[in-house]
Amino acid sequence: MDPEKSDLLQGTLDMLILKVVALGPIHGYAVAQRLRQISRDALQVQQGSLYPALHRLEKRKWLQAEWRDAESGRQAKFYALTAAGRKQLGVEEESWERLSEAIGLVMRAAK
């Protein structure tokens, strides 16, 4: 990651992946591209972090995967959110909202 880019808080990568996959089935490389695009280049997830996270989420049954043809014509593993993954995403989003609100309170109080 570029030092000018934002480091992800521990645990947020799973939430971000779940959120991107909730938009529709997507292959791993496209997850990283979409995160970068949506965040206006602020979030750049390296393959060494992305693929272990995808496998972890699949193992937890929050994602399901199947091999399909990608736009390139090559086979790629496409990920989709499971019902358990959708529920977990809701939990993660609520937790993130509480955390970001608390951080905002501290930042405003420190002015």
Secondary structure as GFF3:
##gff-version 3
##sequence-region A 1 111
A	DSSP	alpha_helix	12	22	.	.	.	ID=ss1
A	DSSP	beta_strand	26	27	.	.	.	ID=ss2
A	DSSP	alpha_helix	28	38	.	.	.	ID=ss3
A	DSSP	alpha_helix	47	59	.	.	.	ID=ss4
A	DSSP	beta_strand	63	69	.	.	.	ID=ss5
A	DSSP	beta_strand	75	81	.	.	.	ID=ss6
A	DSSP	alpha_helix	83	109	.	.	.	ID=ss7
###
